Amino acid sequence: MNGIKATRRIRRIVPDCKLVLLSQEASIGVVREAFRLGAKSYVKKEHAPDELIAAVDAALMDRQFVSAKLADHNLSENAPTDVWFGEVFDGLRLSCIPSTAVAPNHEIQFYSDERILLNRAVTFIVAALEAGGSAIVCASEPIRAEFFRAVQGHEPEIDDLIQRGNYLALDAEETVSEFMLGNSPNATEFVKLLGGVATAAADAARSRHSRVALYQECGHRLWAQGREGATLEVERLFNWLAYEYDLDVLCGYSIAYFDVGEDRHRIQRLCAEHSAVHSE
């Protein structure tokens, strides 16, 4: 579990605690998100010998503290978040301004090869299952089959997980067809379908604090059809779903459907509907 997810969970269980994050992460987006979630102090591990005591003191006095190396940056919630797309996007650097309704646990994975996607997504799903939580996979049949094979061999056994309702698989194409009304998603049908699945997954989890992880390709299917507007609407609905049902959501998008030179602003709008962007 990373620091951001730990912060969110700790604050949920102990809302009034004074959180001091000690991390090697220097991304301003991560620091900004930590403060948005309620952390009082953020200290780079390398600076801990000089700064940790001051950071704890500041937290106890209900003041904000950030490592000196990060102090010159704009850490306000509405500041732009830098997103690095790496070699896959030819080093394109975008400044994505997150939507005001972005859930802190709604991430997007751009991938050039399905093996890259599966490596990340399976890790994401298995972590929830091994911790006593539940998992929802909304994907194409080949991807669902790969998930099934990948989860086999992990404890608990996949057949037991399915029987208990901890592992739920949906066909992405069928799911999209059920909540789309013409060129736009119908929010009522979306909530009825995916909200119902999320509730069932949460009920099957070991405890009310157990994680429910959702991997989805609904947005990707719409984007691949050239339906950008519908894609963004669907991602906003997933933001709502993540907030309302306390889900961790990972969205998979193949870079085969993006042209960095021509799609710069379209990519930017898509990224702005997510709390974190990953690309390999």
C-alpha positions in Angstrom: 0.0 0.0 0.0 1.4 3.4 -0.9 1.4 6.5 1.3 -1.6 8.1 -0.4 -3.8 5.0 0.1 -2.5 4.6 3.7 -3.3 8.3 4.4 -6.8 7.9 3.1 -7.5 4.7 5.1 -6.0 6.1 8.3 -8.0 9.3 8.0 -11.2 7.2 7.4 -10.6 5.2 10.6 -9.2 7.9 12.8 -10.4 11.2 11.3 -8.8 13.5 13.9 -5.3 12.0 13.8 -2.2 14.2 13.1 -0.5 12.5 10.1 3.2 12.9 9.3 4.2 11.3 6.0 7.8 10.1 5.6 8.4 9.3 1.9 11.0 9.0 -0.8 8.5 10.3 -3.3 9.2 13.9 -4.5 6.3 14.2 -7.0 4.5 17.5 -6.3 1.2 15.8 -7.3 1.7 13.2 -4.6 2.6 15.8 -2.0 -0.4 17.9 -2.9 -2.7 14.9 -2.7 -1.3 13.9 0.7 -2.2 17.4 2.1 -5.6 17.3 0.4 -6.4 14.1 2.2 -5.5 15.6 5.6 -1.8 15.0 6.2 -0.2 17.7 8.3 3.5 17.2 7.4 5.4 15.7 4.5 9.1 14.8 4.9 11.5 13.4 2.3 13.2 10.4 3.8 16.6 11.7 3.0 15.9 14.8 5.0 14.4 13.0 8.0 17.4 13.5 10.3 17.1 17.2 10.0 13.4 17.7 9.6 11.4 15.0 11.3 11.2 16.5 14.7 10.1 19.9 13.3 7.5 18.1 11.2 6.0 16.3 14.2 6.0 19.5 16.2 4.2 21.3 13.4 1.6 18.6 13.1 0.9 18.6 16.9 0.4 22.4 16.6 -2.0 21.8 13.7 0.3 23.5 11.2 1.5 22.3 7.8 5.1 21.3 7.3 6.9 20.2 4.0 10.5 19.4 3.3 12.6 22.4 2.4 13.3 21.0 -1.1 9.6 21.0 -1.8 8.6 24.2 -0.1 9.0 26.4 -3.3 6.2 24.6 -5.1 2.6 25.5 -5.2 0.9 22.8 -3.1 -2.6 24.2 -3.2 -5.3 21.7 -4.1 -6.2 23.5 -7.4 -2.7 23.8 -8.7 -1.8 21.9 -11.9 -0.5 18.4 -11.6 2.4 17.3 -13.7 2.0 14.0 -15.5 4.9 12.3 -17.2 4.1 9.9 -20.0 7.6 8.6 -20.5 9.0 7.1 -23.7 5.7 5.7 -24.8 4.5 9.2 -25.4 7.8 10.5 -26.7 8.6 12.4 -23.6 5.4 14.5 -23.7 4.9 16.4 -20.5 1.4 17.5 -19.8 0.0 19.8 -17.1 -3.3 18.1 -16.2 -5.6 20.1 -14.0 -7.7 17.5 -12.1 -11.4 17.7 -12.1 -12.9 19.0 -8.9 -14.7 15.7 -8.4 -11.7 13.3 -9.0 -11.7 10.5 -6.4 -8.2 10.0 -4.8 -8.3 6.3 -5.8 -9.2 6.5 -9.5 -6.2 5.7 -11.6 -5.5 5.2 -15.3 -3.0 2.9 -16.9 -1.8 3.5 -20.5 -0.2 0.4 -22.0 1.6 -0.5 -25.2 1.4 -4.2 -24.6 -1.2 -6.3 -22.8 1.4 -8.0 -20.7 2.2 -4.6 -19.2 -1.4 -4.0 -18.4 -1.9 -7.5 -16.9 1.2 -7.2 -14.7 -0.1 -4.0 -13.1 -3.8 -4.9 -13.1 -3.3 -8.4 -11.7 -1.1 -7.0 -8.9 -3.8 -4.4 -8.2 -6.5 -7.1 -8.0 -4.6 -9.8 -6.1 -3.5 -7.3 -3.4 -7.1 -6.6 -2.6 -8.0 -10.3 -2.5 -5.1 -11.4 -0.4 -6.0 -8.7 2.2 -9.5 -10.1 2.5 -11.2 -7.7 0.2 -13.0 -8.2 -3.1 -12.3 -7.6 -6.7 -14.4 -6.6 -9.8 -13.0 -7.1 -13.3 -15.0 -5.4 -16.1 -13.1 -6.3 -19.3 -13.1 -8.2 -22.6 -13.3 -12.0 -22.5 -9.6 -12.5 -23.4 -8.5 -10.1 -20.6 -10.9 -11.7 -18.1 -9.5 -15.1 -19.0 -6.0 -13.8 -18.4 -7.0 -12.5 -15.0 -8.6 -15.8 -14.1 -5.4 -17.6 -15.0 -3.2 -15.1 -13.2 -5.2 -15.3 -10.0 -5.1 -19.1 -9.9 -2.4 -20.2 -7.5 -2.9 -17.3 -5.1 -4.6 -17.7 -1.8 -7.6 -17.9 -1.4 -8.4 -20.2 -4.3 -10.2 -18.5 -7.2 -13.1 -20.9 -7.2 -13.7 -20.2 -3.5 -13.5 -16.4 -4.2 -16.1 -16.7 -6.9 -18.4 -18.8 -4.8 -18.2 -16.3 -1.9 -18.7 -13.4 -4.2 -15.3 -11.9 -3.6 -14.4 -12.1 -7.3 -16.9 -10.7 -9.8 -16.3 -10.6 -13.6 -18.3 -8.5 -16.1 -18.0 -8.3 -19.8 -17.1 -4.7 -20.7 -19.0 -4.5 -24.0 -22.2 -5.9 -22.4 -21.8 -3.5 -19.4 -21.4 -0.5 -21.7 -24.4 -1.5 -23.7 -26.5 -1.7 -20.6 -25.9 1.8 -19.3 -25.5 3.7 -22.6 -28.5 5.6 -23.9 -27.7 6.8 -27.4 -24.4 8.7 -27.3 -24.4 9.3 -23.5 -24.3 7.1 -20.4 -27.5 6.9 -18.4 -26.4 7.7 -14.9 -29.4 5.8 -13.4 -28.6 2.6 -15.3 -24.9 3.0 -14.5 -25.5 3.2 -10.8 -28.1 0.5 -10.8 -25.7 -1.9 -12.5 -22.3 -1.0 -11.2 -23.5 0.2 -7.8 -25.2 -3.1 -7.3 -22.1 -5.0 -8.2 -20.0 -2.8 -5.9 -22.4 -3.4 -3.0 -22.3 -7.1 -3.5 -18.4 -7.0 -3.6 -18.3 -4.9 -0.4 -20.7 -7.3 1.4 -18.5 -10.3 0.5 -15.3 -8.6 1.9 -13.9 -9.8 5.2 -14.7 -6.5 7.1 -16.1 -3.1 6.4 -12.5 -1.7 6.1 -11.4 -4.3 3.5 -10.5 -3.0 0.1 -12.7 -3.4 -3.0 -10.7 -3.1 -6.2 -12.3 -2.5 -9.6 -10.5 -2.8 -12.9 -12.5 -1.5 -15.9 -12.3 -1.1 -19.6 -15.6 0.6 -20.2 -14.0 4.0 -20.9 -11.4 2.4 -23.2 -14.1 0.8 -25.3 -15.9 4.1 -25.9 -12.6 5.9 -26.6 -11.7 3.3 -29.2 -15.0 4.0 -31.0 -14.1 7.7 -31.1 -16.6 8.7 -28.5 -14.6 11.1 -26.4 -17.5 12.9 -24.8 -19.1 9.6 -23.6 -15.7 8.4 -22.3 -15.3 11.5 -20.1 -18.8 11.2 -18.8 -18.2 7.5 -17.9 -15.0 8.3 -16.1 -16.8 11.0 -14.1 -19.4 8.4 -13.2 -16.6 6.1 -12.0 -15.3 9.0 -9.9 -18.7 9.1 -8.2 -18.8 5.4 -7.8 -15.3 5.3 -6.2 -16.4 8.0 -3.7 -19.8 6.6 -2.9 -18.8 3.0 -2.6 -15.2 3.5 -1.4 -13.7 1.6 -4.4 -10.1 1.6 -5.7 -10.5 1.9 -9.5 -8.0 1.2 -12.2 -8.8 2.0 -15.8 -6.9 0.4 -18.7 -6.3 2.3 -22.0 -4.2 1.1 -24.9 -2.0 3.7 -26.4 -2.8 2.3 -29.9 -5.8 4.6 -29.9 -3.8 7.8 -29.1 -1.8 10.1 -31.3 0.4 12.2 -29.0 0.9 15.0 -31.6 -2.8 15.4 -32.4 -4.4 14.2 -29.2 -2.5 16.3 -26.7 -5.6 18.1 -25.3 -7.8 15.1 -25.5 -5.3 13.1 -23.5 -5.1 16.0 -21.0 -8.9 16.0 -20.5 -8.9 12.3 -20.0 -6.0 12.4 -17.5 -7.8 15.2 -15.6 -10.5 12.7 -14.6 -8.0 10.5 -12.7 -6.0 10.9 -9.5 -2.9 9.2 -11.0 -1.6 8.4 -14.4 0.7 5.5 -15.3 2.3 4.7 -18.6 4.5 1.9 -19.9 
